[in-house]
Amino acid sequence: MTNSIHSDARQTVRVSARRFETSPFQNCWENERTVMGVYAGRYYSVFNGEDTIEAYWALRRKAALYDVPERPVEISGPDAVDLMERVFARPISSLKEGRGRYAIACTPAGGVFMDGILFKLTADRFWYVQPDGALESWLLAHSEGFDVTISDPHSRVLQIQGPTSFDIMCAASGGAIDETMGYFHSGFFDIGGQQVYVSRTGWTAELGYEIYTLGDKTDCPRLWDHLVESGEPHGMMFSSISSMEIRRLEAGILDNGTDFDTTMTPFEAGLGAFVDLEKQDFVGRKALLDARPGTRIFGVKCANAVPLYHGEIIDGDGTVARITAGAWSPFLDAGVGYARFNDAGDWAGKKLSMKNADGKLVPCEIVDLPFYDPDKRIPRGLDKQIP
């Protein structure tokens, strides 16, 4: 069972830091109001004392800086591509150097084991940026007979997201990051006198970038100061995961272990577009050939209430779905979330009910995901209208 990124800043306990990894950037943003969560074995900021709605609008209209717990895993060696063709449900050999690709790993039964972004750094060196879960062990378990090395590059990840993120990254890189760096492009760049890996990706469906440190080679506080200095003229603010959570829900970005798990096929999770059944002999292919079509994850929208985490969706007298995540959307002026239905079906467009915190039923509407921008025109830089 994986740890959910969907965290509650009110229900907290004190935990020893010995077992988990603290961020090298933590001293740059931590304060007396900070509430920490643990994800992928790393601490991250669930809440940092900021006004969440203010941070949301900074993300939508200017830029937000996040210290995120994603964990890159390195796969390198002569047989790196062959191993990943075996493990992932999308073709890997066609991935070009300096590019990223969303890729899913399935269980032999066809369930979704892991999802994340795979980057090709060099001809035989890749980073798979994973959420929470035991990907490194999974790769090692399937590596027999392959000449590969599975390792931890000890990279920490920052995200700069929002419409002014391009101006910030252009300034931070001395102009090296320019408009030729397309969506899901990546590469090594000098940022403030230090080489880091940068990708034009993120977890917000806004125009944005991710900055990956290079282990002990990176002076993290110096990198942080340089990025903050570059971002100040463009309205950038630091935010905890709280504003990112709102935006990823609006955008239909799913979280492994929260919204779907190994009991669901990619088709049930609405991720069938990222499975190539023409590709031979990847883990889970045989099961997926016989899998039922149909999606079980939909959006839920409520005019007057926030969908309650793990709350019930009611149709008539029966529970037909559970809420996996929910938040108030300032842009849509409504409560939004994800409903995980017991069975696949044509649920979009239905008017159902959901239980709120006191057990009362409130009306809600089931919709297809995402809630808007289905063609990802915002992160691609094609829609530059600011809400």
C-alpha positions in Angstrom: 0.0 0.0 0.0 1.4 3.4 -1.0 1.4 6.7 0.9 -1.0 9.3 -0.4 0.2 12.7 -1.5 -3.3 14.0 -0.5 -2.5 15.1 3.1 -4.4 16.7 5.9 -2.5 19.5 7.6 -4.8 19.3 10.7 -4.5 15.6 11.6 -0.8 15.4 12.4 1.6 13.4 14.6 5.2 13.9 15.6 7.5 11.5 13.7 11.3 11.0 14.0 13.2 12.3 11.0 15.8 9.5 11.3 14.0 7.1 8.9 13.0 9.7 6.3 14.9 12.0 4.1 14.8 15.7 4.8 15.1 18.2 1.9 18.4 20.0 1.4 16.2 23.1 0.7 14.2 22.8 3.9 16.0 25.5 5.8 15.3 27.9 3.0 11.5 27.8 3.5 10.6 26.1 6.8 8.9 28.2 9.5 7.1 27.7 12.8 3.8 27.0 11.0 5.2 24.3 8.7 3.4 21.0 8.6 5.3 18.1 6.9 4.2 15.0 5.1 6.1 12.0 4.0 6.0 10.8 0.4 8.5 8.5 -1.4 10.4 8.4 1.8 11.0 12.1 1.7 9.6 15.0 3.8 7.7 17.7 2.0 5.6 20.7 3.0 1.9 20.0 3.3 1.3 23.5 4.6 3.8 26.3 5.2 1.6 29.0 6.7 0.8 30.6 3.4 -2.7 31.7 2.2 -3.5 28.7 -0.1 -5.9 30.7 -2.3 -3.2 33.4 -2.7 -0.7 30.8 -3.6 -3.2 29.2 -6.1 -3.6 32.6 -7.9 0.1 33.1 -7.9 0.4 29.8 -9.7 -2.3 30.7 -12.2 -1.3 34.3 -12.8 2.5 34.5 -12.1 4.6 31.6 -10.7 4.9 29.3 -7.7 8.0 27.5 -6.5 7.6 24.0 -5.0 10.1 21.7 -3.2 8.5 18.4 -4.2 9.3 14.8 -3.0 9.5 13.1 -6.4 12.3 10.6 -6.5 14.3 10.0 -9.7 15.6 6.4 -10.2 18.5 5.9 -12.7 18.5 3.0 -15.2 21.8 2.8 -17.1 23.9 0.4 -19.1 23.9 -1.4 -22.5 20.6 -3.1 -21.9 18.7 -0.2 -20.2 16.3 0.2 -23.1 15.6 -3.6 -23.3 14.8 -3.7 -19.6 12.4 -0.8 -19.8 10.7 -2.2 -22.9 10.0 -5.2 -20.7 8.8 -3.2 -17.7 6.9 -0.3 -19.3 3.7 -0.4 -21.3 4.8 2.2 -23.8 7.6 2.0 -26.4 10.9 3.3 -25.0 13.4 2.8 -27.9 11.9 5.7 -29.8 12.5 8.2 -27.0 15.1 10.7 -28.0 17.9 12.1 -25.9 16.7 15.3 -24.2 13.1 14.2 -24.1 10.7 12.9 -21.5 7.8 10.5 -21.8 5.0 9.5 -19.4 5.2 5.7 -18.9 3.2 3.2 -16.9 4.5 -0.1 -15.3 1.9 -2.8 -14.8 1.7 -5.9 -12.6 1.4 -9.3 -14.3 -2.3 -9.1 -13.6 -2.6 -5.9 -15.5 -2.9 -3.5 -12.6 -1.1 -0.1 -12.5 2.0 -0.6 -10.4 3.7 2.8 -11.2 3.4 5.8 -13.3 5.9 8.6 -13.9 8.1 10.5 -16.4 11.0 8.8 -18.1 13.9 11.1 -19.3 16.7 10.1 -21.6 19.8 11.8 -20.4 22.3 10.1 -22.7 22.2 7.1 -25.1 22.3 4.5 -22.2 21.3 6.6 -19.2 17.7 7.3 -18.1 16.0 8.8 -15.1 12.5 7.6 -14.2 10.9 10.2 -11.9 8.5 8.2 -9.8 5.9 9.0 -7.1 5.7 6.9 -4.0 6.4 3.2 -4.4 9.1 0.5 -4.7 10.1 1.1 -8.3 13.8 0.5 -7.7 13.0 -2.9 -6.2 10.6 -3.7 -9.1 13.3 -2.9 -11.7 15.9 -5.0 -9.8 13.4 -7.9 -9.7 13.0 -7.8 -13.5 16.7 -7.1 -14.3 18.0 -10.7 -14.4 19.7 -11.3 -17.8 20.0 -7.6 -18.5 23.3 -5.7 -18.4 22.0 -2.7 -16.4 22.6 -0.7 -13.3 19.7 0.5 -11.2 20.8 3.3 -8.8 19.7 6.3 -6.8 21.2 9.6 -8.3 20.2 11.4 -5.0 18.5 14.1 -7.0 16.1 16.5 -5.4 13.4 18.2 -7.4 12.1 21.8 -7.5 9.2 22.9 -9.6 8.6 26.4 -10.9 5.1 26.5 -12.3 3.0 29.3 -13.8 2.7 31.7 -16.7 5.9 33.6 -15.8 8.0 30.5 -15.3 9.6 30.9 -18.7 10.8 34.4 -17.9 12.2 33.1 -14.6 14.0 30.1 -16.1 15.3 32.2 -19.0 16.7 34.7 -16.5 18.1 32.0 -14.2 19.9 30.3 -17.0 21.3 33.4 -18.6 19.1 33.0 -21.6 20.1 29.3 -22.3 16.5 28.2 -21.6 14.6 29.8 -24.4 11.4 29.2 -26.4 13.0 26.4 -28.3 12.7 24.2 -25.2 9.3 22.5 -25.9 6.9 20.7 -23.7 8.5 17.5 -22.3 12.0 18.6 -23.5 14.9 18.4 -21.0 18.6 18.8 -20.7 21.6 19.9 -18.6 21.8 23.6 -18.0 24.0 26.0 -16.0 21.8 27.7 -13.4 23.6 30.3 -11.3 27.0 28.7 -12.0 25.9 25.1 -11.3 24.9 22.4 -13.7 21.5 20.9 -13.1 19.0 18.9 -15.1 15.9 20.8 -16.2 12.7 19.6 -17.9 9.7 21.5 -19.1 7.2 19.5 -17.1 5.3 19.7 -13.9 2.3 18.5 -11.8 0.1 21.5 -12.3 -0.9 21.6 -16.0 0.5 25.1 -16.1 3.5 26.3 -18.1 6.3 25.1 -15.9 9.7 23.6 -15.3 11.3 21.0 -13.0 14.9 21.4 -11.7 16.8 18.3 -10.7 19.9 18.5 -8.5 22.9 16.4 -9.2 23.5 14.9 -5.7 26.4 16.2 -3.8 27.6 18.2 -6.8 24.8 20.7 -6.2 25.0 23.5 -3.6 21.3 23.5 -2.9 21.0 26.7 -0.8 22.9 28.6 -3.4 20.7 27.2 -6.2 17.6 28.2 -4.1 18.8 31.7 -3.6 19.6 32.1 -7.3 16.1 30.9 -8.3 14.4 33.1 -5.8 16.3 36.1 -6.9 15.4 35.3 -10.6 11.8 34.9 -9.6 11.2 38.0 -7.5 10.8 40.4 -10.5 8.2 38.0 -11.9 6.0 37.6 -8.8 7.1 34.1 -7.8 6.2 32.9 -4.3 7.0 29.7 -2.5 4.1 27.4 -1.8 3.5 24.1 -0.1 1.7 21.2 -1.9 -1.7 22.7 -1.0 -2.0 25.0 -4.1 -0.6 22.3 -6.4 -3.2 19.9 -5.1 -6.0 22.2 -6.2 -4.6 22.7 -9.7 -3.8 19.1 -10.3 -7.4 18.2 -9.5 -8.7 20.8 -12.0 -6.3 19.4 -14.6 -7.2 15.7 -14.1 -3.7 14.7 -13.0 -4.0 11.4 -11.0 -1.9 10.4 -8.1 -0.6 6.8 -7.9 -1.8 5.2 -4.6 -4.4 7.9 -4.0 -6.6 7.9 -7.1 -5.7 4.5 -8.5 -3.7 1.4 -7.4 -2.7 -2.1 -8.5 -6.3 -3.3 -8.4 -7.1 -1.1 -11.4 -6.0 -1.5 -15.0 -4.8 1.5 -17.0 -8.1 1.5 -18.8 -10.1 1.7 -15.6 -7.9 4.6 -14.5 -8.5 6.4 -17.8 -4.9 5.9 -18.8 -5.4 3.5 -21.7 -3.9 6.0 -24.2 -0.5 5.3 -22.6 -0.7 1.5 -23.2 0.5 0.1 -26.5 -0.9 -3.4 -26.9 1.0 -3.8 -30.2 4.2 -3.8 -28.2 5.2 -7.4 -27.4 6.0 -9.0 -24.1 5.8 -6.2 -21.5 4.8 -7.1 -18.0 1.0 -7.2 -17.8 0.3 -7.3 -21.6 -1.4 -10.7 -21.6 -3.8 -9.7 -18.8 -4.5 -6.4 -20.5 -5.5 -8.1 -23.8 -8.4 -9.6 -21.9 -9.2 -6.6 -19.7 -12.6 -5.0 -19.8 -12.8 -1.6 -21.3 -14.3 1.3 -19.5 -13.3 4.0 -17.1 -13.9 4.1 -13.3 -12.4 7.5 -12.4 -14.4 10.6 -13.1 -14.5 14.2 -11.9 -17.1 15.3 -9.3 -18.3 18.9 -9.1 -20.3 20.4 -6.3 -21.6 24.0 -6.2 -21.7 24.3 -2.4 -19.3 21.8 -0.8 -15.8 20.3 -1.1 -15.8 16.6 -2.0 -14.8 14.7 1.2 -11.8 12.5 1.0 -13.0 8.9 1.1 -16.6 10.2 1.1 -19.4 8.3 -0.6 -21.1 9.0 -3.9 -24.8 7.9 -3.7 -27.0 6.8 -6.6 -30.5 6.1 -5.3 -30.1 4.0 -2.2 -26.6 2.6 -3.0 -23.0 3.7 -2.8 -21.5 3.7 -6.3 -18.2 5.5 -5.8 -15.8 6.9 -3.3 -14.0 10.2 -3.3 -10.2 9.9 -3.7 -9.4 13.6 -3.5 -11.2 16.9 -3.2 -10.6 20.7 -2.9 -12.3 24.0 -3.5 -11.5 25.4 -7.0 -11.2 29.2 -7.0 -11.3 29.3 -10.8 -14.4 27.2 -11.1 -15.9 28.6 -7.9 -17.0 25.1 -6.9 -15.8 22.0 -5.0 -14.0 19.5 -7.3 -12.6 16.1 -6.8 -12.3 12.6 -8.2 -14.8 9.8 -7.8 -13.6 6.2 -8.1 -16.6 4.2 -9.1 -17.2 0.6 -8.2 -17.8 -0.3 -11.8 -17.0 1.3 -15.1 -19.8 3.0 -16.9 -21.2 6.1 -18.6 -21.2 8.1 -15.4 -20.3 11.5 -16.9 -23.3 13.9 -16.9 -25.2 12.2 -14.1 -26.6 14.1 -11.2 -25.8 12.2 -8.0 -25.4 12.9 -4.3 -22.4 12.8 -2.1 -22.1 12.6 1.7 -20.5 15.6 3.4 -18.6 15.6 6.7 -21.8 15.4 8.9 -23.3 12.6 6.8 -25.8 14.8 5.0 -26.3 14.3 1.2 -25.5 17.2 -1.1 -26.1 17.2 -4.9 -23.1 16.8 -7.2 -22.4 16.4 -10.9 -20.2 13.7 -12.4 -18.0 15.0 -15.3 -15.2 13.7 -17.6 -11.7 14.7 -16.7 -10.1 17.1 -16.9 -12.4 19.9 -15.7 -11.1 22.2 -18.4 -8.2 22.4 -21.0 -8.4 18.8 -22.3 -5.9 19.5 -25.0 -3.3 20.8 -22.5 -3.0 24.2 -24.3 -1.9 25.9 -21.1 1.2 23.8 -20.3 2.1 23.7 -24.0 2.2 27.5 -24.0 -0.6 27.8 -26.6 -3.2 29.4 -24.3 -1.6 32.4 -22.5 -4.9 33.9 -21.2 -4.5 34.5 -17.5 -7.6 33.6 -15.4 
